[in-house]
Amino acid sequence: MANSAQARKRARQAVKQRGHNASLRSELRTAIKNVAKAILAGDKAAAKALFEANTSVIDRIADKDIIHKNKAARHKSRLSAAIKAMA
């Protein structure tokens, strides 16, 4: 347990920040899942529209260091390749 006032405050701040980061991470997963569902449904137009809308979500979360920029790039690349591979 934190002993100094400063350490107690940092512990409170860490809990609050962790909750915020968790919500952003959840938003990221939802964005990726929505595009993946459209791809599985076989609707190329909807998948493309969702991908373009959710690309900014992925980038925004990477900019805030919730996930690494390379991980964001990897997700975008794989989703884009899956959309391009659709007939």
HELIX and SHEET records of a PDB file:
HELIX    1   1 ALA A    5  ALA A   41  1                                  37    
HELIX    2   2 LYS A   44  ASP A   63  1                                  20    
HELIX    3   3 LYS A   69  LYS A   84  1                                  16    
END                                                                             
